[in-house]
């Protein structure tokens, strides 16, 4: 499981604080049960806000970062060249190399 980002902590915490204050003032909570319920609702809402934020994904050259190519559909993704030339294997020698290539 990835670690939460600083933005997730910040938005989640701010949501908890603001929601708790808003609920306490809105419902004029004075009993312990009402304050606990407002705190619980605020914690759940803060967790949902933090989880809904997009997480940072590491980008590499193979991701196609910076290009629109393959961004919408990973099935059509073509990786960028890494600058290293790949070795192409040589073809297999055939037993009948002296014959022509046309079949009868």
Secondary structure, DSSP 8 states (H G I E B T S, - for coil): -----HHHHHHHHHHHHHHHHHHHHHHT--SHHHHHHHHHHHHHHHHHHHHHS-------GGGTTTSSTTTS-GGG------S-----------TTTTS-S---
